[in-house]
Amino acid sequence: MSVEMITPTELDGLRKRGEDVELVDVRTPREYRGVHAVGARLVPLDSLDPKAFMGARAGHKKGPIYLICGSGGRSRIAAEKFKAAGYPGVVNVQGGMVAWEASALPVIRGEKSVSLERQVRIVAGLLVVAGTALGFFLNPAYLAIPAFVGAGLLFSGVSNTCGMGTVLAWMPWNRS
């Protein structure tokens, strides 16, 4: 499904021209508390209900909804959810908060936290090291663990989705 894109600087240009920009951050509450774009409101991807969102929005705003996440993957998924529910007026902020900050656009910083993407790298690395060590010292069957993690990373790269990220987003430390 094709999703319309906008760069952070283009979106900032719309704001500066006085256009009403509705920016929705679909990251976890913890990521949002750590840093978010000025004017963005939090609607985590795992609790996003396009029909309920649009119902609450009815009559108030008419323009597109701009979606942002860490690097653009989760906001693309959110945009696809809106389109599948019959709401085409959604635009993905290309590159997410990584690109937003790289463009030196205004942000609100809060508590320091570990991003979901970094948590995935930490857990994947831990599983590979532990599985390899267990396979070497205890039983070669444990080598299935790093093989499984590698297959998951390969699938994640090809499909631009992340099962481990989805599971980690459900963890208590990533929820409000």
N, C-alpha and C positions, 0 to 999 in steps of 0.2 A: 504494500500500500504506500503510495507516494505522500510524503508529508512536506508541507510548505516550510521553508527555512528563512531565518533572518539572522544577520550577524548582530552581536551585542552593540556595535557602534551604530548600525542602522536603527536599531531599536531605541538607542539613546537619542538619535536624531529626531525620531518621532516624538519623543517626550519633550525635547527642546523646542519643537515647533508647536507645542501646546496640545498635542493629540492625547486623548484619554487612553493610556496604556494599562491594560490589566495583565500583570505579570504574576504567574502562578509557579511556585517552586514545588517540584514533586519529589524532592529528596526526603530523607528521614528527618524527624524533628531534631535529632542531635546535630546532623550536618547543618541544618538551617540555623540552629542556635549558634553554631560556630562562626558562620559567615553567610550572609545572603545579600542579594542585590537590594538597594534602596527601593522601597515600594512593592517588593515581592511579598506575596502572602503564601503561607504554607498549606498545601493539600498533598500529603504523602501519596505516592503512587499506589501503595498497597491498600489504601482506603479510598482511592478515587472512584467516585460513582458519577459518571458524566451526566446522567439524567438528573440526579439530585443537584449536582452543581449548576446545571443550566436552569433548573427549576428555581433555585434560589436567586439566580442572576436575572431571571425574566423581568423585563420592564425597567431594569436599572441601567444596564450597559448593552450597547449594540455592536461595538467593534469586535475585532478578533481577540482571542485569548492567546497570550504568549506564554509558552511553557519553557521552564528552565530546570536543569538538574546539575549534576556534577560536570559531565562532559558531553551530554547530548543524547545518550542512549536511553535513559529512563524517560526523558521528556518526549522522545520520539515514540516510545511505547504508549505514553499517555495520550499523545496526539492521535495515534492509531485507535485507541480506545474511544476517544471522542468521535472520530470519523465513523467507526463501526456502529456507534450508538445514534448516528444520523446528524452529528454536529460538525460540519466541515470547517467552521471558522476558527481553526486553531493553527498556531504557527510555532515551530520548534526553534528555540534560540540555539543557533549553531555553536558548538563547542562548550556550551553550558557555563558554569561558574568559572571554569578554568580560563575560557576565552574572555569572560566578563572581567575578571581580575587582570588578565594580561593586557586588556584594553584600558586599564586604569580607570574603570567606571566606578561610581560610588557604591560602597558596600557598608553594611553594618556588621561589625565584628562583636562576637560575644565570647562564650566560653571556648577554650581550646578543646578540640575533639579529633578523633581519628575518623577520617572519611570512610564511607562504605567501601570505596574502591581499594583503599589501603588495607582495610580489614580483610578483604578478599585475598589480597596478596600475602598478608601475614598468615592467614589460615591455610592457604594453598601451600605456602612454603613450609609451614610446620608439618602438614600432612605428608609432604614429599620427604622431608628429612626423617620424620618418625618412621614412615613406612619403609624407607631404604635401610635405616638402622635396624629395625625389627627384622627385615628380610635377611640382612647380612648376619646378624648375631643370633636370631632365634629360629626362624623358619622362612624359607624362600617364598612361601605363600603370601607373606606380608607385602611382597613386592607388588601385589595387586593394588595396594593403596596408592602409591605414586602413579601407577599406570592409569587408575581411575581418575585421579586428579588431572593428569595430563590430557586424558580424553575429554574431561569436562572443560578444561581451558581451550582446547582445540574447538570444541563445539561452541563455546562462548564467543570465540573470535570469529567463527564462520557465521553464526546466527545473530551476533550483536545482542545477545541476551546473556544473563548470568544467573544460573540457578543458585549458586552459592551466595551471591549478592542478595537474591530474593530471600533466602533463608536467614541471612544475617540481618536483613532489615526488620525481620520479625522479632529479633532478640530484644529483651527488655531495655538494654542500654541504648538502643537505637530508636526507642519509642518515647513518646512524651508521658 
